[in-house]
Every structure is written in structure tokens, then in C-alpha cells.
């Protein structure tokens, strides 16, 4: 699949920003997000497991909140690449007798 991206920055009234965020929530619940400007669009299918990043800051004259959602379109690992147990592995250095 060809990589598509969309990025925008604009000033809105709070009510308009709330409407966009409400549409984002509806789309997430529906399982499909389409972001469009003119003829350009990006279509996303959120996974069941999401990574949510939230950052907030308040300064003297500017406040900000950053919200980011990430997910993988790759299937989750069926088996972990590591093990847990009580027995220590025998290292290859310990297995070989020391040479004089």
C-alpha cells in the first residue's frame, strides 16, 4: 500500500474544534477514519489496541494539549520472543573449558 499522509494546522473557534473531535470519536467507534481536504484523503482503520500519548502544558500566555493515537496494522505476536523461568541459561563461554 502506498503511504499517504495528511497534516494541517488552523485556528478554529472552540465550538468548531469540539465538532471535529466529536467526529473523530464517532469515527473511532465506527472503526474507520477518513481525513480529507479537497481531493486528497487518508483512510485509516484503527486496531483494537491503541497507544494513546497525551501531553499538556501551560505557560504564561500559551496553553497546549497534544493528543496522539498510534496503532499497528500488523497482527500481534502470537508468542513472546523471551522466556521466564528459574533456570539460568548455560553461556557458551561457560560451556567451553578455558585454554591455558
N, CA, C and O atoms as CSV, one atom per row, in Angstrom:
chain,resi,resn,atom,element,x,y,z
A,1,UNK,N,N,0.830,-1.182,0.000
A,1,UNK,CA,C,0.000,0.000,0.000
A,1,UNK,C,C,0.875,1.246,0.000
A,1,UNK,O,O,1.862,1.315,0.733
A,2,UNK,N,N,0.528,2.200,-0.795
A,2,UNK,CA,C,1.254,3.461,-0.882
A,2,UNK,C,C,1.002,4.281,0.374
A,2,UNK,O,O,-0.130,4.379,0.848
A,3,UNK,N,N,2.069,4.870,0.907
A,3,UNK,CA,C,1.939,5.670,2.117
A,3,UNK,C,C,1.275,7.000,1.781
A,3,UNK,O,O,1.680,7.696,0.849
A,4,UNK,N,N,0.257,7.336,2.550
A,4,UNK,CA,C,-0.426,8.611,2.412
A,4,UNK,C,C,-0.363,9.315,3.748
A,4,UNK,O,O,-0.360,8.665,4.794
A,5,UNK,N,N,-0.313,10.625,3.728
A,5,UNK,CA,C,-0.328,11.362,4.981
A,5,UNK,C,C,-1.108,12.655,4.807
A,5,UNK,O,O,-1.312,13.138,3.693
A,6,UNK,N,N,-1.526,13.190,5.911
A,6,UNK,CA,C,-2.304,14.428,5.935
A,6,UNK,C,C,-1.864,15.195,7.164
A,6,UNK,O,O,-1.777,14.629,8.254
A,7,UNK,N,N,-1.591,16.455,7.003
A,7,UNK,CA,C,-1.204,17.300,8.126
A,7,UNK,C,C,-1.791,18.680,7.901
A,7,UNK,O,O,-1.748,19.215,6.793
A,8,UNK,N,N,-2.337,19.245,8.957
A,8,UNK,CA,C,-2.908,20.574,8.854
A,8,UNK,C,C,-2.782,21.294,10.184
A,8,UNK,O,O,-2.632,20.671,11.235
A,9,UNK,N,N,-2.845,22.584,10.124
A,9,UNK,CA,C,-2.811,23.401,11.326
A,9,UNK,C,C,-3.665,24.626,11.017
A,9,UNK,O,O,-3.431,25.319,10.027
A,10,UNK,N,N,-4.644,24.885,11.858
A,10,UNK,CA,C,-5.532,26.008,11.625
A,10,UNK,C,C,-6.064,26.531,12.950
A,10,UNK,O,O,-6.050,25.818,13.953
A,11,UNK,N,N,-6.524,27.749,12.957
A,11,UNK,CA,C,-7.164,28.327,14.142
A,11,UNK,C,C,-8.668,28.196,13.981
A,11,UNK,O,O,-9.228,28.562,12.948
A,12,UNK,N,N,-9.313,27.674,15.007
A,12,UNK,CA,C,-10.756,27.458,14.989
A,12,UNK,C,C,-11.379,28.020,16.256
A,12,UNK,O,O,-10.702,28.194,17.270
A,13,UNK,N,N,-12.647,28.296,16.190
A,13,UNK,CA,C,-13.407,28.581,17.398
A,13,UNK,C,C,-13.488,27.282,18.193
A,13,UNK,O,O,-13.453,26.196,17.614
A,14,UNK,N,N,-13.595,27.387,19.506
A,14,UNK,CA,C,-13.653,26.199,20.356
A,14,UNK,C,C,-14.787,25.273,19.938
A,14,UNK,O,O,-14.614,24.055,19.937
A,15,UNK,N,N,-15.943,25.826,19.584
A,15,UNK,CA,C,-17.094,25.005,19.189
A,15,UNK,C,C,-16.786,24.174,17.939
A,15,UNK,O,O,-17.190,23.015,17.847
A,16,UNK,N,N,-16.080,24.762,16.991
A,16,UNK,CA,C,-15.716,24.040,15.766
A,16,UNK,C,C,-14.714,22.928,16.085
A,16,UNK,O,O,-14.814,21.830,15.538
A,17,UNK,N,N,-13.756,23.204,16.959
A,17,UNK,CA,C,-12.779,22.184,17.347
A,17,UNK,C,C,-13.483,21.018,18.037
A,17,UNK,O,O,-13.143,19.859,17.799
A,18,UNK,N,N,-14.466,21.322,18.893
A,18,UNK,CA,C,-15.230,20.278,19.577
A,18,UNK,C,C,-15.963,19.404,18.559
A,18,UNK,O,O,-15.997,18.182,18.707
A,19,UNK,N,N,-16.547,20.015,17.531
A,19,UNK,CA,C,-17.242,19.238,16.498
A,19,UNK,C,C,-16.288,18.279,15.788
A,19,UNK,O,O,-16.642,17.126,15.540
A,20,UNK,N,N,-15.073,18.750,15.458
A,20,UNK,CA,C,-14.083,17.876,14.818
A,20,UNK,C,C,-13.701,16.721,15.739
A,20,UNK,O,O,-13.590,15.579,15.295
A,21,UNK,N,N,-13.502,17.019,17.013
A,21,UNK,CA,C,-13.134,15.973,17.965
A,21,UNK,C,C,-14.271,14.972,18.153
A,21,UNK,O,O,-14.023,13.775,18.297
A,22,UNK,N,N,-15.511,15.449,18.154
A,22,UNK,CA,C,-16.657,14.540,18.252
A,22,UNK,C,C,-16.738,13.635,17.025
A,22,UNK,O,O,-17.064,12.454,17.151
A,23,UNK,N,N,-16.449,14.171,15.845
A,23,UNK,CA,C,-16.422,13.346,14.629
A,23,UNK,C,C,-15.307,12.313,14.712
A,23,UNK,O,O,-15.472,11.176,14.270
A,24,UNK,N,N,-14.181,12.706,15.273
A,24,UNK,CA,C,-13.068,11.777,15.465
A,24,UNK,C,C,-13.500,10.622,16.360
A,24,UNK,O,O,-13.209,9.463,16.062
A,25,UNK,N,N,-14.189,10.930,17.449
A,25,UNK,CA,C,-14.664,9.889,18.363
A,25,UNK,C,C,-15.665,8.968,17.666
A,25,UNK,O,O,-15.572,7.747,17.796
A,26,UNK,N,N,-16.616,9.535,16.930
A,26,UNK,CA,C,-17.593,8.711,16.193
A,26,UNK,C,C,-16.890,7.779,15.210
A,26,UNK,O,O,-17.230,6.601,15.098
A,27,UNK,N,N,-15.913,8.322,14.507
A,27,UNK,CA,C,-15.186,7.521,13.518
A,27,UNK,C,C,-14.382,6.411,14.182
A,27,UNK,O,O,-14.331,5.291,13.673
A,28,UNK,N,N,-13.754,6.713,15.316
A,28,UNK,CA,C,-13.017,5.680,16.049
A,28,UNK,C,C,-13.953,4.558,16.476
A,28,UNK,O,O,-13.630,3.380,16.324
A,29,UNK,N,N,-15.109,4.926,17.007
A,29,UNK,CA,C,-16.083,3.924,17.432
A,29,UNK,C,C,-16.568,3.084,16.252
A,29,UNK,O,O,-16.796,1.883,16.394
A,30,UNK,N,N,-16.725,3.715,15.094
A,30,UNK,CA,C,-17.182,3.008,13.891
A,30,UNK,C,C,-16.091,2.119,13.297
A,30,UNK,O,O,-16.386,1.207,12.525
A,31,UNK,N,N,-14.824,2.385,13.656
A,31,UNK,CA,C,-13.728,1.555,13.146
A,31,UNK,C,C,-13.132,2.028,11.843
A,31,UNK,O,O,-12.367,1.295,11.216
A,32,UNK,N,N,-13.466,3.246,11.414
A,32,UNK,CA,C,-12.885,3.778,10.181
A,32,UNK,C,C,-12.805,5.296,10.282
A,32,UNK,O,O,-13.767,5.958,10.672
A,33,UNK,N,N,-11.637,5.840,9.922
A,33,UNK,CA,C,-11.406,7.286,9.921
A,33,UNK,C,C,-10.999,7.704,8.517
A,33,UNK,O,O,-10.075,7.124,7.947
A,34,UNK,N,N,-11.660,8.680,7.961
A,34,UNK,CA,C,-11.265,9.231,6.674
A,34,UNK,C,C,-11.043,10.725,6.881
A,34,UNK,O,O,-11.967,11.463,7.222
A,35,UNK,N,N,-9.809,11.155,6.670
A,35,UNK,CA,C,-9.448,12.561,6.796
A,35,UNK,C,C,-9.261,13.087,5.384
A,35,UNK,O,O,-8.512,12.512,4.595
A,36,UNK,N,N,-9.944,14.183,5.064
A,36,UNK,CA,C,-9.953,14.656,3.683
A,36,UNK,C,C,-9.854,16.168,3.624
A,36,UNK,O,O,-10.410,16.888,4.453
A,37,UNK,N,N,-9.127,16.626,2.613
A,37,UNK,CA,C,-9.083,18.040,2.251
A,37,UNK,C,C,-9.081,18.100,0.726
A,37,UNK,O,O,-8.133,17.646,0.087
A,38,UNK,N,N,-10.125,18.650,0.153
A,38,UNK,CA,C,-10.248,18.657,-1.309
A,38,UNK,C,C,-10.324,17.238,-1.833
A,38,UNK,O,O,-11.126,16.435,-1.357
A,39,UNK,N,N,-9.491,16.928,-2.813
A,39,UNK,CA,C,-9.459,15.589,-3.407
A,39,UNK,C,C,-8.533,14.637,-2.652
A,39,UNK,O,O,-8.595,13.424,-2.855
A,40,UNK,N,N,-7.685,15.171,-1.792
A,40,UNK,CA,C,-6.721,14.352,-1.047
A,40,UNK,C,C,-7.374,13.782,0.202
A,40,UNK,O,O,-8.114,14.483,0.893
A,41,UNK,N,N,-7.103,12.507,0.498
A,41,UNK,CA,C,-7.640,11.905,1.711
A,41,UNK,C,C,-6.730,10.788,2.197
A,41,UNK,O,O,-5.927,10.237,1.444
A,42,UNK,N,N,-6.882,10.472,3.471
A,42,UNK,CA,C,-6.203,9.335,4.088
A,42,UNK,C,C,-7.287,8.531,4.799
A,42,UNK,O,O,-8.077,9.085,5.563
A,43,UNK,N,N,-7.320,7.239,4.549
A,43,UNK,CA,C,-8.297,6.347,5.163
A,43,UNK,C,C,-7.571,5.458,6.167
A,43,UNK,O,O,-6.594,4.794,5.819
A,44,UNK,N,N,-8.043,5.445,7.407
A,44,UNK,CA,C,-7.404,4.689,8.481
A,44,UNK,C,C,-8.397,3.706,9.092
A,44,UNK,O,O,-9.590,3.991,9.196
A,45,UNK,N,N,-7.892,2.559,9.489
A,45,UNK,CA,C,-8.700,1.552,10.171
A,45,UNK,C,C,-8.044,1.266,11.523
A,45,UNK,O,O,-7.100,0.480,11.600
A,46,UNK,N,N,-8.538,1.896,12.579
A,46,UNK,CA,C,-7.915,1.707,13.892
A,46,UNK,C,C,-7.993,0.262,14.371
A,46,UNK,O,O,-9.004,-0.416,14.190
A,47,UNK,N,N,-6.913,-0.190,14.982
A,47,UNK,CA,C,-6.871,-1.532,15.568
A,47,UNK,C,C,-7.617,-1.523,16.902
A,47,UNK,O,O,-7.995,-0.464,17.403
A,48,UNK,N,N,-7.823,-2.692,17.462
A,48,UNK,CA,C,-8.486,-2.786,18.761
A,48,UNK,C,C,-7.593,-2.260,19.884
A,48,UNK,O,O,-8.086,-1.691,20.858
A,49,UNK,N,N,-6.289,-2.450,19.746
A,49,UNK,CA,C,-5.343,-1.972,20.747
A,49,UNK,C,C,-4.686,-0.704,20.231
A,49,UNK,O,O,-4.037,-0.710,19.186
A,50,UNK,N,N,-4.858,0.378,20.969
A,50,UNK,CA,C,-4.319,1.679,20.591
A,50,UNK,C,C,-3.279,2.134,21.600
A,50,UNK,O,O,-3.343,1.775,22.776
A,51,UNK,N,N,-2.340,2.910,21.143
A,51,UNK,CA,C,-1.391,3.563,22.032
A,51,UNK,C,C,-1.784,5.031,22.078
A,51,UNK,O,O,-1.827,5.697,21.043
A,52,UNK,N,N,-2.069,5.536,23.264
A,52,UNK,CA,C,-2.501,6.915,23.450
A,52,UNK,C,C,-1.380,7.694,24.102
A,52,UNK,O,O,-0.861,7.301,25.147
A,53,UNK,N,N,-1.009,8.800,23.480
A,53,UNK,CA,C,0.020,9.679,24.021
A,53,UNK,C,C,-0.652,11.013,24.318
A,53,UNK,O,O,-1.348,11.567,23.467
A,54,UNK,N,N,-0.445,11.521,25.515
A,54,UNK,CA,C,-1.077,12.762,25.935
A,54,UNK,C,C,-0.025,13.658,26.571
A,54,UNK,O,O,0.746,13.223,27.426
A,55,UNK,N,N,-0.003,14.910,26.143
A,55,UNK,CA,C,0.957,15.872,26.654
A,55,UNK,C,C,0.228,17.195,26.858
A,55,UNK,O,O,-0.468,17.661,25.956
A,56,UNK,N,N,0.375,17.795,28.015
A,56,UNK,CA,C,-0.275,19.072,28.293
A,56,UNK,C,C,0.727,20.023,28.927
A,56,UNK,O,O,1.574,19.612,29.719
A,57,UNK,N,N,0.622,21.303,28.568
A,57,UNK,CA,C,1.497,22.310,29.168
A,57,UNK,C,C,0.769,23.642,29.249
A,57,UNK,O,O,-0.066,23.967,28.405
A,58,UNK,N,N,1.099,24.398,30.272
A,58,UNK,CA,C,0.512,25.723,30.460
A,58,UNK,C,C,1.633,26.706,30.740
A,58,UNK,O,O,2.382,26.564,31.707
A,59,UNK,N,N,1.733,27.703,29.878
A,59,UNK,CA,C,2.737,28.737,30.049
A,59,UNK,C,C,2.072,30.047,30.417
A,59,UNK,O,O,0.883,30.092,30.734
A,60,UNK,N,N,2.847,31.102,30.372
A,60,UNK,CA,C,2.347,32.420,30.750
A,60,UNK,C,C,1.255,32.911,29.797
A,60,UNK,O,O,0.235,33.440,30.239
A,61,UNK,N,N,1.466,32.738,28.500
A,61,UNK,CA,C,0.497,33.247,27.530
A,61,UNK,C,C,0.000,32.202,26.535
A,61,UNK,O,O,-0.762,32.523,25.623
A,62,UNK,N,N,0.433,30.947,26.711
A,62,UNK,CA,C,0.036,29.919,25.757
A,62,UNK,C,C,-0.166,28.591,26.485
A,62,UNK,O,O,0.659,28.181,27.301
A,63,UNK,N,N,-1.276,27.932,26.172
A,63,UNK,CA,C,-1.536,26.602,26.711
A,63,UNK,C,C,-1.668,25.634,25.548
A,63,UNK,O,O,-2.002,26.016,24.426
A,64,UNK,N,N,-1.398,24.373,25.847
A,64,UNK,CA,C,-1.390,23.407,24.751
A,64,UNK,C,C,-1.714,22.025,25.282
A,64,UNK,O,O,-1.327,21.658,26.391
A,65,UNK,N,N,-2.433,21.266,24.466
A,65,UNK,CA,C,-2.625,19.850,24.729
A,65,UNK,C,C,-2.354,19.105,23.425
A,65,UNK,O,O,-2.835,19.492,22.360
A,66,UNK,N,N,-1.599,18.061,23.526
A,66,UNK,CA,C,-1.226,17.253,22.373
A,66,UNK,C,C,-1.763,15.852,22.617
A,66,UNK,O,O,-1.458,15.239,23.640
A,67,UNK,N,N,-2.552,15.346,21.694
A,67,UNK,CA,C,-3.107,14.006,21.792
A,67,UNK,C,C,-2.685,13.243,20.548
A,67,UNK,O,O,-2.856,13.721,19.426
A,68,UNK,N,N,-2.141,12.070,20.750
A,68,UNK,CA,C,-1.696,11.262,19.622
A,68,UNK,C,C,-2.157,9.821,19.829
A,68,UNK,O,O,-2.014,9.262,20.916
A,69,UNK,N,N,-2.704,9.238,18.788
A,69,UNK,CA,C,-3.107,7.830,18.806
A,69,UNK,C,C,-2.252,7.073,17.803
A,69,UNK,O,O,-2.040,7.534,16.681
A,70,UNK,N,N,-1.770,5.923,18.208
A,70,UNK,CA,C,-0.961,5.067,17.327
A,70,UNK,C,C,-1.513,3.656,17.394
A,70,UNK,O,O,-2.052,3.238,18.419
A,71,UNK,N,N,-1.377,2.936,16.314
A,71,UNK,CA,C,-1.711,1.514,16.310
A,71,UNK,C,C,-0.960,0.859,15.179
A,71,UNK,O,O,-0.476,1.520,14.260
A,72,UNK,N,N,-0.873,-0.434,15.263
A,72,UNK,CA,C,-0.171,-1.199,14.242
A,72,UNK,C,C,-1.189,-1.960,13.405
A,72,UNK,O,O,-2.161,-2.505,13.926
A,73,UNK,N,N,-0.953,-1.986,12.123
A,73,UNK,CA,C,-1.809,-2.776,11.240
A,73,UNK,C,C,-1.296,-4.208,11.148
A,73,UNK,O,O,-1.944,-5.070,10.554
A,74,UNK,N,N,-0.121,-4.460,11.744
A,74,UNK,CA,C,0.446,-5.810,11.758
A,74,UNK,C,C,-0.237,-6.622,12.848
A,74,UNK,O,O,-0.594,-6.065,13.886
A,75,UNK,N,N,-0.428,-7.908,12.645
A,75,UNK,CA,C,-1.022,-8.732,13.699
A,75,UNK,C,C,-0.094,-8.806,14.911
A,75,UNK,O,O,1.127,-8.735,14.777
A,76,UNK,N,N,-0.688,-8.948,16.088
A,76,UNK,CA,C,0.089,-9.047,17.320
A,76,UNK,C,C,0.904,-10.341,17.315
A,76,UNK,O,O,0.551,-11.313,16.648
A,77,UNK,N,N,1.991,-10.330,18.065
A,77,UNK,CA,C,2.809,-11.529,18.196
A,77,UNK,C,C,1.993,-12.624,18.870
A,77,UNK,O,O,1.285,-12.371,19.845
A,78,UNK,N,N,2.097,-13.821,18.353
A,78,UNK,CA,C,1.397,-14.957,18.948
A,78,UNK,C,C,2.214,-15.468,20.129
A,78,UNK,O,O,1.664,-15.926,21.130
A,79,UNK,N,N,3.515,-15.383,19.997
A,79,UNK,CA,C,4.407,-15.901,21.020
A,79,UNK,C,C,5.450,-14.835,21.346
A,79,UNK,O,O,6.022,-14.223,20.444
A,80,UNK,N,N,5.694,-14.617,22.625
A,80,UNK,CA,C,6.697,-13.636,23.043
A,80,UNK,C,C,8.090,-14.114,22.654
A,80,UNK,O,O,8.352,-15.317,22.673
A,81,UNK,N,N,8.993,-13.192,22.299
A,81,UNK,CA,C,10.346,-13.597,21.901
A,81,UNK,C,C,11.259,-13.854,23.096
A,81,UNK,O,O,12.464,-14.024,22.912
A,82,UNK,N,N,10.721,-13.886,24.313
A,82,UNK,CA,C,11.532,-14.103,25.502
A,82,UNK,C,C,10.870,-15.151,26.386
A,82,UNK,O,O,9.714,-15.517,26.175
A,83,UNK,N,N,11.605,-15.622,27.363
A,83,UNK,CA,C,11.086,-16.628,28.288
A,83,UNK,C,C,11.289,-16.154,29.725
A,83,UNK,O,O,12.091,-15.260,29.994
A,84,UNK,N,N,10.546,-16.772,30.639
A,84,UNK,CA,C,10.690,-16.519,32.069
A,84,UNK,C,C,10.811,-17.877,32.739
A,84,UNK,O,O,10.067,-18.803,32.415
A,85,UNK,N,N,11.733,-17.995,33.658
A,85,UNK,CA,C,11.896,-19.257,34.368
A,85,UNK,C,C,12.829,-19.093,35.549
A,85,UNK,O,O,13.181,-17.974,35.922
A,86,UNK,N,N,13.226,-20.202,36.134
A,86,UNK,CA,C,14.119,-20.163,37.291
A,86,UNK,C,C,15.527,-20.629,36.949
A,86,UNK,O,O,16.458,-20.395,37.721
A,87,UNK,N,N,15.695,-21.274,35.824
A,87,UNK,CA,C,16.995,-21.824,35.445
A,87,UNK,C,C,17.750,-20.841,34.561
A,87,UNK,O,O,17.227,-20.353,33.559
A,88,UNK,N,N,18.985,-20.561,34.950
A,88,UNK,CA,C,19.827,-19.672,34.155
A,88,UNK,C,C,20.360,-20.434,32.950
A,88,UNK,O,O,20.685,-21.617,33.053
A,89,UNK,N,N,20.450,-19.761,31.812
A,89,UNK,CA,C,20.988,-20.457,30.636
A,89,UNK,C,C,22.485,-20.680,30.791
A,89,UNK,O,O,23.178,-19.920,31.467
A,90,UNK,N,N,22.958,-21.717,30.164
A,90,UNK,CA,C,24.383,-22.001,30.194
A,90,UNK,C,C,25.022,-21.203,29.049
A,90,UNK,O,O,24.726,-21.434,27.876
A,91,UNK,N,N,25.895,-20.270,29.406
A,91,UNK,CA,C,26.502,-19.442,28.367
A,91,UNK,C,C,27.517,-20.274,27.587
A,91,UNK,O,O,28.058,-21.250,28.106
A,92,UNK,N,N,27.766,-19.890,26.358
A,92,UNK,CA,C,28.707,-20.636,25.518
A,92,UNK,C,C,30.117,-20.511,26.067
A,92,UNK,O,O,30.920,-21.424,25.873
A,93,UNK,N,N,30.453,-19.425,26.740
A,93,UNK,CA,C,31.786,-19.254,27.333
A,93,UNK,C,C,31.967,-20.212,28.508
A,93,UNK,O,O,33.048,-20.773,28.691
A,94,UNK,N,N,30.907,-20.403,29.309
A,94,UNK,CA,C,30.987,-21.291,30.462
A,94,UNK,C,C,30.993,-22.760,30.018
A,94,UNK,O,O,31.522,-23.611,30.734
A,95,UNK,N,N,30.435,-23.061,28.893
A,95,UNK,CA,C,30.343,-24.432,28.411
A,95,UNK,C,C,31.684,-24.945,27.889
A,95,UNK,O,O,31.938,-26.150,27.904
A,96,UNK,N,N,32.550,-24.026,27.424
A,96,UNK,CA,C,33.844,-24.423,26.863
A,96,UNK,C,C,34.900,-24.350,27.949
A,96,UNK,O,O,34.938,-23.377,28.703
A,97,UNK,N,N,35.766,-25.364,28.049
A,97,UNK,CA,C,36.856,-25.308,29.043
A,97,UNK,C,C,37.843,-24.212,28.663
A,97,UNK,O,O,38.114,-23.982,27.484
A,98,UNK,N,N,38.366,-23.549,29.667
A,98,UNK,CA,C,39.344,-22.470,29.458
A,98,UNK,C,C,40.628,-23.056,28.915
A,98,UNK,O,O,41.051,-24.126,29.352
A,99,UNK,N,N,41.255,-22.381,27.975
A,99,UNK,CA,C,42.510,-22.843,27.408
A,99,UNK,C,C,43.658,-22.112,28.070
A,99,UNK,O,O,43.564,-20.912,28.331
A,100,UNK,N,N,44.749,-22.828,28.345
A,100,UNK,CA,C,45.899,-22.238,29.018
A,100,UNK,C,C,46.881,-21.674,28.048
A,100,UNK,O,O,47.911,-21.138,28.454
